[in-house]
Amino acid sequence: TLFRSNKNLTEDITFLPFSREELGGLPDDFLNALEKTEDDKLKVTLKYPHYFPVMKKCHMPETRRKMEQAFNSRCKEANCLILKELVKLRAEKSTLLNFSTHADFVLEMNMTKSSKTVSKFLGELSQKLKPLGEQERAVILDLKKKECEKRGLEFDGQINAWDMRYYMNQVEETVYSVDQNVLKEYFPMEVVTSGLLGIYQELLGLTFHPEKDAPVWHEDVTLYSVKDAARGQLIGKFYLDLYPRERSEE
């Protein structure tokens, strides 16, 4: 059931059309990589490589609002039905196994043991973090007020859902001098991928071998054979597809 829900999200091909002006603040390399509609608008999908840059970098609040609303409404008709079924099945399973809730069932094997322990912990943690949260809220509201004054926008005195990632990114850049666009230049895809695969090979005692001329659904996809490092025995194979695409294989 949960797999079907995730599959729906993976295969969702919804996009929103925006002009370059509506995507103000985003770097040229991002904008130039976007596909165009027939009326020359830029196609922005709801996949993570599009959603996160827009929410973090776009200085147009209305664009961020449309993206946030669309992102949180993905496959809502189909997935709401699935989630209703999932909640019902979890409740039935918990009852059959003599647990009060599904949360108690999944926590029984953990150190916390029960949902009451978790609720108590989260309540205490919330109280301790509240002063820090209020300080961060004040910083973000101050940044938003200055931004609205700079761009001639109305300041509503609120941190909306579509504001969070944008102004948290502003905090990184203005308070901590961290620029993600500059940072990513030091982590090219090939180097990061090689490093991550190397870590998994070392931890799991395996070796990964890319296969040439393997049947793939896109030229950027790679098929790897997996062997036991000690014996050299073939264990299995996996495809590595790092980019979202319409109806890509899973």
ChimeraX attribute file (.defattr): number of C-alpha atoms within 10 A of each C-alpha:
attribute: neighborCount
match mode: 1-to-1
recipient: residues
	/A:1	12
	/A:2	12
	/A:3	9
	/A:4	12
	/A:5	17
	/A:6	13
	/A:7	14
	/A:8	17
	/A:9	17
	/A:10	17
	/A:11	17
	/A:12	17
	/A:13	14
	/A:14	16
	/A:15	16
	/A:16	15
	/A:17	16
	/A:18	16
	/A:19	14
	/A:20	15
	/A:21	12
	/A:22	18
	/A:23	20
	/A:24	16
	/A:25	15
	/A:26	19
	/A:27	13
	/A:28	10
	/A:29	8
	/A:30	12
	/A:31	17
	/A:32	11
	/A:33	10
	/A:34	14
	/A:35	13
	/A:36	15
	/A:37	12
	/A:38	6
	/A:39	8
	/A:40	12
	/A:41	16
	/A:42	22
	/A:43	19
	/A:44	21
	/A:45	22
	/A:46	21
	/A:47	19
	/A:48	12
	/A:49	13
	/A:50	18
	/A:51	16
	/A:52	16
	/A:53	18
	/A:54	24
	/A:55	25
	/A:56	21
	/A:57	21
	/A:58	20
	/A:59	22
	/A:60	17
	/A:61	18
	/A:62	12
	/A:63	19
	/A:64	24
	/A:65	16
	/A:66	12
	/A:67	23
	/A:68	19
	/A:69	12
	/A:70	16
	/A:71	17
	/A:72	10
	/A:73	11
	/A:74	16
	/A:75	17
	/A:76	14
	/A:77	9
	/A:78	12
	/A:79	20
	/A:80	12
	/A:81	11
	/A:82	17
	/A:83	15
	/A:84	10
	/A:85	14
	/A:86	14
	/A:87	12
	/A:88	11
	/A:89	14
	/A:90	15
	/A:91	17
	/A:92	15
	/A:93	15
	/A:94	17
	/A:95	14
	/A:96	10
	/A:97	10
	/A:98	11
	/A:99	17
	/A:100	14
	/A:101	16
	/A:102	19
	/A:103	17
	/A:104	20
	/A:105	21
	/A:106	14
	/A:107	15
	/A:108	14
	/A:109	10
	/A:110	10
	/A:111	8
	/A:112	13
	/A:113	15
	/A:114	19
	/A:115	18
	/A:116	12
	/A:117	14
	/A:118	15
	/A:119	11
	/A:120	11
	/A:121	12
	/A:122	12
	/A:123	11
	/A:124	11
	/A:125	11
	/A:126	12
	/A:127	11
	/A:128	11
	/A:129	10
	/A:130	11
	/A:131	11
	/A:132	11
	/A:133	13
	/A:134	11
	/A:135	10
	/A:136	14
	/A:137	15
	/A:138	12
	/A:139	15
	/A:140	21
	/A:141	18
	/A:142	13
	/A:143	16
	/A:144	22
	/A:145	16
	/A:146	14
	/A:147	16
	/A:148	16
	/A:149	11
	/A:150	9
	/A:151	10
	/A:152	9
	/A:153	14
	/A:154	10
	/A:155	13
	/A:156	11
	/A:157	10
	/A:158	12
	/A:159	13
	/A:160	11
	/A:161	13
	/A:162	19
	/A:163	20
	/A:164	15
	/A:165	18
	/A:166	22
	/A:167	22
	/A:168	16
	/A:169	18
	/A:170	20
	/A:171	17
	/A:172	13
	/A:173	13
	/A:174	12
	/A:175	10
	/A:176	10
	/A:177	10
	/A:178	14
	/A:179	13
	/A:180	14
	/A:181	12
	/A:182	9
	/A:183	10
	/A:184	10
	/A:185	9
	/A:186	10
	/A:187	11
	/A:188	10
	/A:189	12
	/A:190	8
	/A:191	10
	/A:192	12
	/A:193	14
	/A:194	10
	/A:195	12
	/A:196	10
	/A:197	14
	/A:198	14
	/A:199	12
	/A:200	13
	/A:201	17
	/A:202	11
	/A:203	9
	/A:204	10
	/A:205	12
	/A:206	21
	/A:207	21
	/A:208	20
	/A:209	13
	/A:210	15
	/A:211	12
	/A:212	9
	/A:213	8
	/A:214	12
	/A:215	11
	/A:216	14
	/A:217	11
	/A:218	12
	/A:219	8
	/A:220	10
	/A:221	15
	/A:222	20
	/A:223	19
	/A:224	18
	/A:225	15
	/A:226	19
	/A:227	19
	/A:228	16
	/A:229	15
	/A:230	9
	/A:231	8
	/A:232	11
	/A:233	12
	/A:234	14
	/A:235	11
	/A:236	11
	/A:237	15
	/A:238	12
	/A:239	15
	/A:240	15
	/A:241	18
	/A:242	11
	/A:243	12
	/A:244	15
	/A:245	15
	/A:246	10
	/A:247	12
	/A:248	12
	/A:249	13
	/A:250	9
